[in-house]
Amino acid sequence: MKQINEYLQGGNTFKNEVRYSKSDWEKWKKATTEDVLVGNYEDDKDLELVYIPDHNDKKIEHIGTYNKKKEILWCDDIAFFGHEV
């Protein structure tokens, strides 16, 4: 899993950093399945972390981080979030 402290220190291990409006983010969250886990990062309430379970390995994978204040999404697969780069 990608570590959130990399983002807080300015690092980024995801391939994409894209502008993503709050309204689009809220629409995406409402449209997601129950297999997608979205929650706030405790140390920074502006960050929401996105995870999906890997049922084969019985682990969860960190697939994205959204900054609500800056309206930025970090991820590897932007198509998963309904957009294209």
PDB file of N, CA, C and O in Angstrom:
ATOM      1  N   MET A   1       0.828  -1.188   0.000  1.00  0.00           N
ATOM      2  CA  MET A   1       0.000   0.000   0.000  1.00  0.00           C
ATOM      3  C   MET A   1       0.868   1.245   0.000  1.00  0.00           C
ATOM      4  O   MET A   1       1.972   1.252   0.544  1.00  0.00           O
ATOM      5  N   LYS A   2       0.367   2.265  -0.599  1.00  0.00           N
ATOM      6  CA  LYS A   2       1.087   3.527  -0.630  1.00  0.00           C
ATOM      7  C   LYS A   2       0.900   4.234   0.712  1.00  0.00           C
ATOM      8  O   LYS A   2      -0.185   4.208   1.293  1.00  0.00           O
ATOM      9  N   GLN A   3       1.940   4.848   1.181  1.00  0.00           N
ATOM     10  CA  GLN A   3       1.899   5.497   2.483  1.00  0.00           C
ATOM     11  C   GLN A   3       1.452   6.947   2.359  1.00  0.00           C
ATOM     12  O   GLN A   3       1.954   7.684   1.511  1.00  0.00           O
ATOM     13  N   ILE A   4       0.517   7.354   3.197  1.00  0.00           N
ATOM     14  CA  ILE A   4      -0.034   8.711   3.128  1.00  0.00           C
ATOM     15  C   ILE A   4       1.022   9.749   3.475  1.00  0.00           C
ATOM     16  O   ILE A   4       0.937  10.878   2.993  1.00  0.00           O
ATOM     17  N   ASN A   5       2.014   9.413   4.293  1.00  0.00           N
ATOM     18  CA  ASN A   5       3.033  10.402   4.650  1.00  0.00           C
ATOM     19  C   ASN A   5       3.827  10.842   3.430  1.00  0.00           C
ATOM     20  O   ASN A   5       4.420  11.921   3.446  1.00  0.00           O
ATOM     21  N   GLU A   6       3.856  10.030   2.366  1.00  0.00           N
ATOM     22  CA  GLU A   6       4.523  10.454   1.141  1.00  0.00           C
ATOM     23  C   GLU A   6       3.809  11.664   0.533  1.00  0.00           C
ATOM     24  O   GLU A   6       4.452  12.542  -0.043  1.00  0.00           O
ATOM     25  N   TYR A   7       2.493  11.708   0.662  1.00  0.00           N
ATOM     26  CA  TYR A   7       1.733  12.839   0.131  1.00  0.00           C
ATOM     27  C   TYR A   7       1.906  14.071   1.013  1.00  0.00           C
ATOM     28  O   TYR A   7       2.052  15.190   0.523  1.00  0.00           O
ATOM     29  N   LEU A   8       1.888  13.846   2.298  1.00  0.00           N
ATOM     30  CA  LEU A   8       2.010  14.970   3.216  1.00  0.00           C
ATOM     31  C   LEU A   8       3.374  15.630   3.102  1.00  0.00           C
ATOM     32  O   LEU A   8       3.513  16.819   3.390  1.00  0.00           O
ATOM     33  N   GLN A   9       4.377  14.874   2.688  1.00  0.00           N
ATOM     34  CA  GLN A   9       5.716  15.421   2.521  1.00  0.00           C
ATOM     35  C   GLN A   9       5.981  15.850   1.089  1.00  0.00           C
ATOM     36  O   GLN A   9       7.112  16.197   0.752  1.00  0.00           O
ATOM     37  N   GLY A  10       4.953  15.833   0.234  1.00  0.00           N
ATOM     38  CA  GLY A  10       5.106  16.301  -1.134  1.00  0.00           C
ATOM     39  C   GLY A  10       5.463  15.222  -2.129  1.00  0.00           C
ATOM     40  O   GLY A  10       5.585  15.507  -3.321  1.00  0.00           O
ATOM     41  N   GLY A  11       5.635  13.989  -1.679  1.00  0.00           N
ATOM     42  CA  GLY A  11       5.928  12.900  -2.602  1.00  0.00           C
ATOM     43  C   GLY A  11       4.664  12.349  -3.221  1.00  0.00           C
ATOM     44  O   GLY A  11       3.569  12.582  -2.709  1.00  0.00           O
ATOM     45  N   ASN A  12       4.799  11.618  -4.317  1.00  0.00           N
ATOM     46  CA  ASN A  12       3.641  11.039  -4.960  1.00  0.00           C
ATOM     47  C   ASN A  12       4.068   9.765  -5.665  1.00  0.00           C
ATOM     48  O   ASN A  12       4.863   9.809  -6.605  1.00  0.00           O
ATOM     49  N   THR A  13       3.549   8.635  -5.222  1.00  0.00           N
ATOM     50  CA  THR A  13       3.878   7.380  -5.871  1.00  0.00           C
ATOM     51  C   THR A  13       2.819   6.952  -6.866  1.00  0.00           C
ATOM     52  O   THR A  13       3.010   5.954  -7.561  1.00  0.00           O
ATOM     53  N   PHE A  14       1.709   7.668  -6.963  1.00  0.00           N
ATOM     54  CA  PHE A  14       0.705   7.375  -7.968  1.00  0.00           C
ATOM     55  C   PHE A  14       1.124   7.995  -9.293  1.00  0.00           C
ATOM     56  O   PHE A  14       1.836   8.999  -9.321  1.00  0.00           O
ATOM     57  N   LYS A  15       0.679   7.392 -10.387  1.00  0.00           N
ATOM     58  CA  LYS A  15       1.036   7.869 -11.724  1.00  0.00           C
ATOM     59  C   LYS A  15       0.357   9.191 -12.074  1.00  0.00           C
ATOM     60  O   LYS A  15       0.941  10.023 -12.769  1.00  0.00           O
ATOM     61  N   ASN A  16      -0.858   9.387 -11.602  1.00  0.00           N
ATOM     62  CA  ASN A  16      -1.646  10.559 -12.005  1.00  0.00           C
ATOM     63  C   ASN A  16      -1.949  11.490 -10.843  1.00  0.00           C
ATOM     64  O   ASN A  16      -2.233  11.053  -9.728  1.00  0.00           O
ATOM     65  N   GLU A  17      -1.882  12.761 -11.126  1.00  0.00           N
ATOM     66  CA  GLU A  17      -2.347  13.809 -10.219  1.00  0.00           C
ATOM     67  C   GLU A  17      -3.244  14.695 -11.069  1.00  0.00           C
ATOM     68  O   GLU A  17      -2.767  15.396 -11.960  1.00  0.00           O
ATOM     69  N   VAL A  18      -4.556  14.663 -10.792  1.00  0.00           N
ATOM     70  CA  VAL A  18      -5.512  15.375 -11.654  1.00  0.00           C
ATOM     71  C   VAL A  18      -6.449  16.245 -10.833  1.00  0.00           C
ATOM     72  O   VAL A  18      -6.734  15.962  -9.669  1.00  0.00           O
ATOM     73  N   ARG A  19      -6.917  17.304 -11.465  1.00  0.00           N
ATOM     74  CA  ARG A  19      -7.959  18.134 -10.858  1.00  0.00           C
ATOM     75  C   ARG A  19      -9.248  17.328 -10.903  1.00  0.00           C
ATOM     76  O   ARG A  19      -9.560  16.712 -11.922  1.00  0.00           O
ATOM     77  N   TYR A  20      -9.994  17.328  -9.814  1.00  0.00           N
ATOM     78  CA  TYR A  20     -11.221  16.548  -9.715  1.00  0.00           C
ATOM     79  C   TYR A  20     -12.149  17.334  -8.802  1.00  0.00           C
ATOM     80  O   TYR A  20     -11.891  17.453  -7.604  1.00  0.00           O
ATOM     81  N   SER A  21     -13.210  17.861  -9.353  1.00  0.00           N
ATOM     82  CA  SER A  21     -14.084  18.757  -8.586  1.00  0.00           C
ATOM     83  C   SER A  21     -14.755  18.023  -7.426  1.00  0.00           C
ATOM     84  O   SER A  21     -14.936  16.806  -7.459  1.00  0.00           O
ATOM     85  N   LYS A  22     -15.120  18.794  -6.400  1.00  0.00           N
ATOM     86  CA  LYS A  22     -15.813  18.213  -5.246  1.00  0.00           C
ATOM     87  C   LYS A  22     -17.126  17.578  -5.664  1.00  0.00           C
ATOM     88  O   LYS A  22     -17.487  16.510  -5.170  1.00  0.00           O
ATOM     89  N   SER A  23     -17.845  18.231  -6.576  1.00  0.00           N
ATOM     90  CA  SER A  23     -19.135  17.680  -7.006  1.00  0.00           C
ATOM     91  C   SER A  23     -18.946  16.358  -7.745  1.00  0.00           C
ATOM     92  O   SER A  23     -19.708  15.415  -7.531  1.00  0.00           O
ATOM     93  N   ASP A  24     -17.932  16.282  -8.617  1.00  0.00           N
ATOM     94  CA  ASP A  24     -17.646  15.010  -9.298  1.00  0.00           C
ATOM     95  C   ASP A  24     -17.216  13.938  -8.296  1.00  0.00           C
ATOM     96  O   ASP A  24     -17.595  12.774  -8.425  1.00  0.00           O
ATOM     97  N   TRP A  25     -16.430  14.332  -7.306  1.00  0.00           N
ATOM     98  CA  TRP A  25     -15.985  13.391  -6.286  1.00  0.00           C
ATOM     99  C   TRP A  25     -17.177  12.813  -5.518  1.00  0.00           C
ATOM    100  O   TRP A  25     -17.253  11.605  -5.296  1.00  0.00           O
ATOM    101  N   GLU A  26     -18.097  13.677  -5.119  1.00  0.00           N
ATOM    102  CA  GLU A  26     -19.276  13.215  -4.379  1.00  0.00           C
ATOM    103  C   GLU A  26     -20.142  12.305  -5.253  1.00  0.00           C
ATOM    104  O   GLU A  26     -20.669  11.303  -4.771  1.00  0.00           O
ATOM    105  N   LYS A  27     -20.291  12.651  -6.536  1.00  0.00           N
ATOM    106  CA  LYS A  27     -21.050  11.792  -7.461  1.00  0.00           C
ATOM    107  C   LYS A  27     -20.390  10.434  -7.584  1.00  0.00           C
ATOM    108  O   LYS A  27     -21.067   9.406  -7.567  1.00  0.00           O
ATOM    109  N   TRP A  28     -19.065  10.424  -7.708  1.00  0.00           N
ATOM    110  CA  TRP A  28     -18.348   9.160  -7.836  1.00  0.00           C
ATOM    111  C   TRP A  28     -18.541   8.303  -6.594  1.00  0.00           C
ATOM    112  O   TRP A  28     -18.784   7.101  -6.700  1.00  0.00           O
ATOM    113  N   LYS A  29     -18.435   8.911  -5.419  1.00  0.00           N
ATOM    114  CA  LYS A  29     -18.594   8.141  -4.182  1.00  0.00           C
ATOM    115  C   LYS A  29     -19.988   7.531  -4.084  1.00  0.00           C
ATOM    116  O   LYS A  29     -20.136   6.392  -3.641  1.00  0.00           O
ATOM    117  N   LYS A  30     -21.003   8.274  -4.492  1.00  0.00           N
ATOM    118  CA  LYS A  30     -22.374   7.754  -4.437  1.00  0.00           C
ATOM    119  C   LYS A  30     -22.583   6.607  -5.420  1.00  0.00           C
ATOM    120  O   LYS A  30     -23.406   5.724  -5.179  1.00  0.00           O
ATOM    121  N   ALA A  31     -21.849   6.617  -6.514  1.00  0.00           N
ATOM    122  CA  ALA A  31     -22.019   5.604  -7.559  1.00  0.00           C
ATOM    123  C   ALA A  31     -21.169   4.360  -7.340  1.00  0.00           C
ATOM    124  O   ALA A  31     -21.331   3.376  -8.062  1.00  0.00           O
ATOM    125  N   THR A  32     -20.267   4.377  -6.362  1.00  0.00           N
ATOM    126  CA  THR A  32     -19.366   3.243  -6.163  1.00  0.00           C
ATOM    127  C   THR A  32     -20.084   2.076  -5.510  1.00  0.00           C
ATOM    128  O   THR A  32     -21.130   2.235  -4.880  1.00  0.00           O
ATOM    129  N   THR A  33     -19.500   0.907  -5.676  1.00  0.00           N
ATOM    130  CA  THR A  33     -20.075  -0.298  -5.083  1.00  0.00           C
ATOM    131  C   THR A  33     -19.640  -0.414  -3.634  1.00  0.00           C
ATOM    132  O   THR A  33     -18.811   0.359  -3.153  1.00  0.00           O
ATOM    133  N   GLU A  34     -20.200  -1.372  -2.964  1.00  0.00           N
ATOM    134  CA  GLU A  34     -19.831  -1.568  -1.560  1.00  0.00           C
ATOM    135  C   GLU A  34     -18.421  -2.129  -1.399  1.00  0.00           C
ATOM    136  O   GLU A  34     -17.875  -2.111  -0.296  1.00  0.00           O
ATOM    137  N   ASP A  35     -17.829  -2.622  -2.476  1.00  0.00           N
ATOM    138  CA  ASP A  35     -16.455  -3.129  -2.406  1.00  0.00           C
ATOM    139  C   ASP A  35     -15.408  -2.019  -2.379  1.00  0.00           C
ATOM    140  O   ASP A  35     -14.231  -2.293  -2.146  1.00  0.00           O
ATOM    141  N   VAL A  36     -15.810  -0.785  -2.611  1.00  0.00           N
ATOM    142  CA  VAL A  36     -14.877   0.342  -2.562  1.00  0.00           C
ATOM    143  C   VAL A  36     -14.993   0.987  -1.191  1.00  0.00           C
ATOM    144  O   VAL A  36     -16.085   1.333  -0.739  1.00  0.00           O
ATOM    145  N   LEU A  37     -13.853   1.143  -0.542  1.00  0.00           N
ATOM    146  CA  LEU A  37     -13.827   1.736   0.796  1.00  0.00           C
ATOM    147  C   LEU A  37     -13.245   3.133   0.714  1.00  0.00           C
ATOM    148  O   LEU A  37     -12.130   3.315   0.227  1.00  0.00           O
ATOM    149  N   VAL A  38     -13.999   4.129   1.189  1.00  0.00           N
ATOM    150  CA  VAL A  38     -13.550   5.517   1.177  1.00  0.00           C
ATOM    151  C   VAL A  38     -13.659   6.056   2.600  1.00  0.00           C
ATOM    152  O   VAL A  38     -14.690   5.907   3.255  1.00  0.00           O
ATOM    153  N   GLY A  39     -12.587   6.680   3.064  1.00  0.00           N
ATOM    154  CA  GLY A  39     -12.624   7.244   4.402  1.00  0.00           C
ATOM    155  C   GLY A  39     -11.624   8.369   4.566  1.00  0.00           C
ATOM    156  O   GLY A  39     -10.670   8.497   3.798  1.00  0.00           O
ATOM    157  N   ASN A  40     -11.862   9.176   5.580  1.00  0.00           N
ATOM    158  CA  ASN A  40     -10.967  10.292   5.858  1.00  0.00           C
ATOM    159  C   ASN A  40      -9.686   9.816   6.517  1.00  0.00           C
ATOM    160  O   ASN A  40      -9.674   8.847   7.277  1.00  0.00           O
ATOM    161  N   TYR A  41      -8.620  10.514   6.210  1.00  0.00           N
ATOM    162  CA  TYR A  41      -7.338  10.293   6.884  1.00  0.00           C
ATOM    163  C   TYR A  41      -7.396  11.027   8.207  1.00  0.00           C
ATOM    164  O   TYR A  41      -7.670  12.227   8.231  1.00  0.00           O
ATOM    165  N   GLU A  42      -7.148  10.346   9.295  1.00  0.00           N
ATOM    166  CA  GLU A  42      -7.308  10.920  10.635  1.00  0.00           C
ATOM    167  C   GLU A  42      -6.506  12.182  10.867  1.00  0.00           C
ATOM    168  O   GLU A  42      -6.993  13.108  11.517  1.00  0.00           O
ATOM    169  N   ASP A  43      -5.280  12.243  10.350  1.00  0.00           N
ATOM    170  CA  ASP A  43      -4.409  13.379  10.622  1.00  0.00           C
ATOM    171  C   ASP A  43      -4.664  14.576   9.720  1.00  0.00           C
ATOM    172  O   ASP A  43      -4.130  15.657   9.968  1.00  0.00           O
ATOM    173  N   ASP A  44      -5.477  14.403   8.671  1.00  0.00           N
ATOM    174  CA  ASP A  44      -5.782  15.505   7.763  1.00  0.00           C
ATOM    175  C   ASP A  44      -7.175  15.272   7.196  1.00  0.00           C
ATOM    176  O   ASP A  44      -7.345  14.473   6.274  1.00  0.00           O
ATOM    177  N   LYS A  45      -8.168  15.961   7.737  1.00  0.00           N
ATOM    178  CA  LYS A  45      -9.564  15.744   7.361  1.00  0.00           C
ATOM    179  C   LYS A  45      -9.868  16.142   5.919  1.00  0.00           C
ATOM    180  O   LYS A  45     -10.942  15.820   5.411  1.00  0.00           O
ATOM    181  N   ASP A  46      -8.942  16.837   5.248  1.00  0.00           N
ATOM    182  CA  ASP A  46      -9.149  17.187   3.840  1.00  0.00           C
ATOM    183  C   ASP A  46      -8.802  16.029   2.905  1.00  0.00           C
ATOM    184  O   ASP A  46      -9.139  16.070   1.722  1.00  0.00           O
ATOM    185  N   LEU A  47      -8.134  14.999   3.422  1.00  0.00           N
ATOM    186  CA  LEU A  47      -7.748  13.870   2.588  1.00  0.00           C
ATOM    187  C   LEU A  47      -8.709  12.707   2.770  1.00  0.00           C
ATOM    188  O   LEU A  47      -9.041  12.325   3.892  1.00  0.00           O
ATOM    189  N   GLU A  48      -9.154  12.147   1.642  1.00  0.00           N
ATOM    190  CA  GLU A  48      -9.957  10.934   1.658  1.00  0.00           C
ATOM    191  C   GLU A  48      -9.162   9.852   0.933  1.00  0.00           C
ATOM    192  O   GLU A  48      -8.624  10.080  -0.151  1.00  0.00           O
ATOM    193  N   LEU A  49      -9.098   8.687   1.539  1.00  0.00           N
ATOM    194  CA  LEU A  49      -8.340   7.567   1.002  1.00  0.00           C
ATOM    195  C   LEU A  49      -9.307   6.555   0.399  1.00  0.00           C
ATOM    196  O   LEU A  49     -10.386   6.313   0.940  1.00  0.00           O
ATOM    197  N   VAL A  50      -8.908   5.967  -0.726  1.00  0.00           N
ATOM    198  CA  VAL A  50      -9.756   5.004  -1.421  1.00  0.00           C
ATOM    199  C   VAL A  50      -9.028   3.664  -1.465  1.00  0.00           C
ATOM    200  O   VAL A  50      -7.868   3.581  -1.869  1.00  0.00           O
ATOM    201  N   TYR A  51      -9.731   2.622  -1.041  1.00  0.00           N
ATOM    202  CA  TYR A  51      -9.189   1.272  -1.022  1.00  0.00           C
ATOM    203  C   TYR A  51     -10.166   0.318  -1.690  1.00  0.00           C
ATOM    204  O   TYR A  51     -11.377   0.534  -1.657  1.00  0.00           O
ATOM    205  N   ILE A  52      -9.631  -0.742  -2.297  1.00  0.00           N
ATOM    206  CA  ILE A  52     -10.459  -1.845  -2.780  1.00  0.00           C
ATOM    207  C   ILE A  52      -9.873  -3.141  -2.238  1.00  0.00           C
ATOM    208  O   ILE A  52      -8.656  -3.281  -2.116  1.00  0.00           O
ATOM    209  N   PRO A  53     -10.750  -4.088  -1.915  1.00  0.00           N
ATOM    210  CA  PRO A  53     -10.239  -5.360  -1.408  1.00  0.00           C
ATOM    211  C   PRO A  53      -9.699  -6.231  -2.540  1.00  0.00           C
ATOM    212  O   PRO A  53     -10.228  -6.229  -3.651  1.00  0.00           O
ATOM    213  N   ASP A  54      -8.646  -6.967  -2.239  1.00  0.00           N
ATOM    214  CA  ASP A  54      -8.135  -7.989  -3.137  1.00  0.00           C
ATOM    215  C   ASP A  54      -8.552  -9.306  -2.504  1.00  0.00           C
ATOM    216  O   ASP A  54      -7.896  -9.808  -1.592  1.00  0.00           O
ATOM    217  N   HIS A  55      -9.662  -9.863  -3.006  1.00  0.00           N
ATOM    218  CA  HIS A  55     -10.236 -11.051  -2.386  1.00  0.00           C
ATOM    219  C   HIS A  55      -9.324 -12.263  -2.480  1.00  0.00           C
ATOM    220  O   HIS A  55      -9.427 -13.168  -1.652  1.00  0.00           O
ATOM    221  N   ASN A  56      -8.438 -12.306  -3.459  1.00  0.00           N
ATOM    222  CA  ASN A  56      -7.512 -13.433  -3.598  1.00  0.00           C
ATOM    223  C   ASN A  56      -6.452 -13.425  -2.506  1.00  0.00           C
ATOM    224  O   ASN A  56      -6.124 -14.472  -1.947  1.00  0.00           O
ATOM    225  N   ASP A  57      -5.914 -12.244  -2.201  1.00  0.00           N
ATOM    226  CA  ASP A  57      -4.863 -12.134  -1.188  1.00  0.00           C
ATOM    227  C   ASP A  57      -5.397 -11.758   0.193  1.00  0.00           C
ATOM    228  O   ASP A  57      -4.645 -11.720   1.167  1.00  0.00           O
ATOM    229  N   LYS A  58      -6.695 -11.482   0.271  1.00  0.00           N
ATOM    230  CA  LYS A  58      -7.332 -11.066   1.526  1.00  0.00           C
ATOM    231  C   LYS A  58      -6.656  -9.829   2.103  1.00  0.00           C
ATOM    232  O   LYS A  58      -6.425  -9.733   3.308  1.00  0.00           O
ATOM    233  N   LYS A  59      -6.343  -8.881   1.214  1.00  0.00           N
ATOM    234  CA  LYS A  59      -5.745  -7.607   1.594  1.00  0.00           C
ATOM    235  C   LYS A  59      -6.580  -6.492   0.971  1.00  0.00           C
ATOM    236  O   LYS A  59      -7.467  -6.748   0.157  1.00  0.00           O
ATOM    237  N   ILE A  60      -6.291  -5.272   1.358  1.00  0.00           N
ATOM    238  CA  ILE A  60      -6.897  -4.141   0.672  1.00  0.00           C
ATOM    239  C   ILE A  60      -5.790  -3.342  -0.002  1.00  0.00           C
ATOM    240  O   ILE A  60      -4.660  -3.277   0.484  1.00  0.00           O
ATOM    241  N   GLU A  61      -6.138  -2.738  -1.126  1.00  0.00           N
ATOM    242  CA  GLU A  61      -5.160  -1.987  -1.905  1.00  0.00           C
ATOM    243  C   GLU A  61      -5.542  -0.512  -1.932  1.00  0.00           C
ATOM    244  O   GLU A  61      -6.683  -0.160  -2.233  1.00  0.00           O
ATOM    245  N   HIS A  62      -4.587   0.336  -1.619  1.00  0.00           N
ATOM    246  CA  HIS A  62      -4.780   1.793  -1.671  1.00  0.00           C
ATOM    247  C   HIS A  62      -4.702   2.220  -3.134  1.00  0.00           C
ATOM    248  O   HIS A  62      -3.633   2.161  -3.742  1.00  0.00           O
ATOM    249  N   ILE A  63      -5.845   2.657  -3.708  1.00  0.00           N
ATOM    250  CA  ILE A  63      -5.873   2.981  -5.131  1.00  0.00           C
ATOM    251  C   ILE A  63      -5.983   4.468  -5.416  1.00  0.00           C
ATOM    252  O   ILE A  63      -5.864   4.884  -6.569  1.00  0.00           O
ATOM    253  N   GLY A  64      -6.205   5.272  -4.398  1.00  0.00           N
ATOM    254  CA  GLY A  64      -6.303   6.701  -4.636  1.00  0.00           C
ATOM    255  C   GLY A  64      -6.402   7.512  -3.365  1.00  0.00           C
ATOM    256  O   GLY A  64      -6.770   7.010  -2.303  1.00  0.00           O
ATOM    257  N   THR A  65      -6.064   8.779  -3.503  1.00  0.00           N
ATOM    258  CA  THR A  65      -6.197   9.747  -2.417  1.00  0.00           C
ATOM    259  C   THR A  65      -6.764  11.024  -3.006  1.00  0.00           C
ATOM    260  O   THR A  65      -6.291  11.503  -4.037  1.00  0.00           O
ATOM    261  N   TYR A  66      -7.781  11.579  -2.352  1.00  0.00           N
ATOM    262  CA  TYR A  66      -8.416  12.801  -2.830  1.00  0.00           C
ATOM    263  C   TYR A  66      -8.247  13.893  -1.786  1.00  0.00           C
ATOM    264  O   TYR A  66      -8.506  13.677  -0.602  1.00  0.00           O
ATOM    265  N   ASN A  67      -7.809  15.072  -2.234  1.00  0.00           N
ATOM    266  CA  ASN A  67      -7.687  16.238  -1.364  1.00  0.00           C
ATOM    267  C   ASN A  67      -8.902  17.119  -1.624  1.00  0.00           C
ATOM    268  O   ASN A  67      -8.999  17.760  -2.671  1.00  0.00           O
ATOM    269  N   LYS A  68      -9.840  17.150  -0.656  1.00  0.00           N
ATOM    270  CA  LYS A  68     -11.085  17.903  -0.813  1.00  0.00           C
ATOM    271  C   LYS A  68     -10.846  19.407  -0.891  1.00  0.00           C
ATOM    272  O   LYS A  68     -11.563  20.113  -1.600  1.00  0.00           O
ATOM    273  N   LYS A  69      -9.858  19.892  -0.176  1.00  0.00           N
ATOM    274  CA  LYS A  69      -9.585  21.328  -0.143  1.00  0.00           C
ATOM    275  C   LYS A  69      -8.982  21.804  -1.472  1.00  0.00           C
ATOM    276  O   LYS A  69      -9.377  22.846  -1.995  1.00  0.00           O
ATOM    277  N   LYS A  70      -8.033  21.047  -2.010  1.00  0.00           N
ATOM    278  CA  LYS A  70      -7.355  21.430  -3.249  1.00  0.00           C
ATOM    279  C   LYS A  70      -8.019  20.857  -4.501  1.00  0.00           C
ATOM    280  O   LYS A  70      -7.673  21.225  -5.624  1.00  0.00           O
ATOM    281  N   GLU A  71      -8.991  19.939  -4.290  1.00  0.00           N
ATOM    282  CA  GLU A  71      -9.693  19.266  -5.382  1.00  0.00           C
ATOM    283  C   GLU A  71      -8.718  18.566  -6.333  1.00  0.00           C
ATOM    284  O   GLU A  71      -8.749  18.760  -7.549  1.00  0.00           O
ATOM    285  N   ILE A  72      -7.852  17.745  -5.730  1.00  0.00           N
ATOM    286  CA  ILE A  72      -6.861  16.974  -6.485  1.00  0.00           C
ATOM    287  C   ILE A  72      -7.019  15.499  -6.136  1.00  0.00           C
ATOM    288  O   ILE A  72      -7.193  15.131  -4.974  1.00  0.00           O
ATOM    289  N   LEU A  73      -6.955  14.666  -7.171  1.00  0.00           N
ATOM    290  CA  LEU A  73      -7.004  13.223  -7.001  1.00  0.00           C
ATOM    291  C   LEU A  73      -5.677  12.632  -7.440  1.00  0.00           C
ATOM    292  O   LEU A  73      -5.186  12.932  -8.528  1.00  0.00           O
ATOM    293  N   TRP A  74      -5.096  11.788  -6.588  1.00  0.00           N
ATOM    294  CA  TRP A  74      -3.894  11.037  -6.939  1.00  0.00           C
ATOM    295  C   TRP A  74      -4.322   9.589  -7.118  1.00  0.00           C
ATOM    296  O   TRP A  74      -4.988   9.025  -6.250  1.00  0.00           O
ATOM    297  N   CYS A  75      -3.945   8.985  -8.236  1.00  0.00           N
ATOM    298  CA  CYS A  75      -4.289   7.587  -8.494  1.00  0.00           C
ATOM    299  C   CYS A  75      -3.445   7.057  -9.643  1.00  0.00           C
ATOM    300  O   CYS A  75      -2.757   7.817 -10.324  1.00  0.00           O
ATOM    301  N   ASP A  76      -3.504   5.744  -9.851  1.00  0.00           N
ATOM    302  CA  ASP A  76      -2.823   5.138 -10.987  1.00  0.00           C
ATOM    303  C   ASP A  76      -3.768   4.967 -12.170  1.00  0.00           C
ATOM    304  O   ASP A  76      -3.348   5.091 -13.320  1.00  0.00           O
ATOM    305  N   ASP A  77      -5.042   4.684 -11.900  1.00  0.00           N
ATOM    306  CA  ASP A  77      -6.016   4.409 -12.953  1.00  0.00           C
ATOM    307  C   ASP A  77      -7.156   5.408 -12.880  1.00  0.00           C
ATOM    308  O   ASP A  77      -8.142   5.181 -12.179  1.00  0.00           O
ATOM    309  N   ILE A  78      -7.025   6.511 -13.599  1.00  0.00           N
ATOM    310  CA  ILE A  78      -8.054   7.562 -13.550  1.00  0.00           C
ATOM    311  C   ILE A  78      -9.382   7.077 -14.127  1.00  0.00           C
ATOM    312  O   ILE A  78     -10.438   7.579 -13.742  1.00  0.00           O
ATOM    313  N   ALA A  79      -9.345   6.108 -15.044  1.00  0.00           N
ATOM    314  CA  ALA A  79     -10.590   5.572 -15.618  1.00  0.00           C
ATOM    315  C   ALA A  79     -11.468   4.934 -14.537  1.00  0.00           C
ATOM    316  O   ALA A  79     -12.693   4.938 -14.655  1.00  0.00           O
ATOM    317  N   PHE A  80     -10.855   4.392 -13.495  1.00  0.00           N
ATOM    318  CA  PHE A  80     -11.610   3.814 -12.391  1.00  0.00           C
ATOM    319  C   PHE A  80     -12.493   4.866 -11.723  1.00  0.00           C
ATOM    320  O   PHE A  80     -13.555   4.549 -11.187  1.00  0.00           O
ATOM    321  N   PHE A  81     -12.051   6.095 -11.760  1.00  0.00           N
ATOM    322  CA  PHE A  81     -12.775   7.202 -11.125  1.00  0.00           C
ATOM    323  C   PHE A  81     -13.681   7.931 -12.113  1.00  0.00           C
ATOM    324  O   PHE A  81     -14.225   8.988 -11.794  1.00  0.00           O
ATOM    325  N   GLY A  82     -13.846   7.367 -13.317  1.00  0.00           N
ATOM    326  CA  GLY A  82     -14.799   7.919 -14.272  1.00  0.00           C
ATOM    327  C   GLY A  82     -14.259   9.033 -15.134  1.00  0.00           C
ATOM    328  O   GLY A  82     -15.044   9.755 -15.748  1.00  0.00           O
ATOM    329  N   HIS A  83     -12.948   9.207 -15.207  1.00  0.00           N
ATOM    330  CA  HIS A  83     -12.351  10.259 -16.006  1.00  0.00           C
ATOM    331  C   HIS A  83     -11.185   9.703 -16.818  1.00  0.00           C
ATOM    332  O   HIS A  83     -10.698   8.602 -16.560  1.00  0.00           O
ATOM    333  N   GLU A  84     -10.758  10.469 -17.784  1.00  0.00           N
ATOM    334  CA  GLU A  84      -9.557  10.126 -18.549  1.00  0.00           C
ATOM    335  C   GLU A  84      -8.581  11.266 -18.479  1.00  0.00           C
ATOM    336  O   GLU A  84      -8.980  12.430 -18.417  1.00  0.00           O
ATOM    337  N   VAL A  85      -7.329  10.952 -18.487  1.00  0.00           N
ATOM    338  CA  VAL A  85      -6.284  11.991 -18.443  1.00  0.00           C
ATOM    339  C   VAL A  85      -6.103  12.535 -19.842  1.00  0.00           C
ATOM    340  O   VAL A  85      -5.277  13.421 -20.057  1.00  0.00           O
TER     341      VAL A  85
END
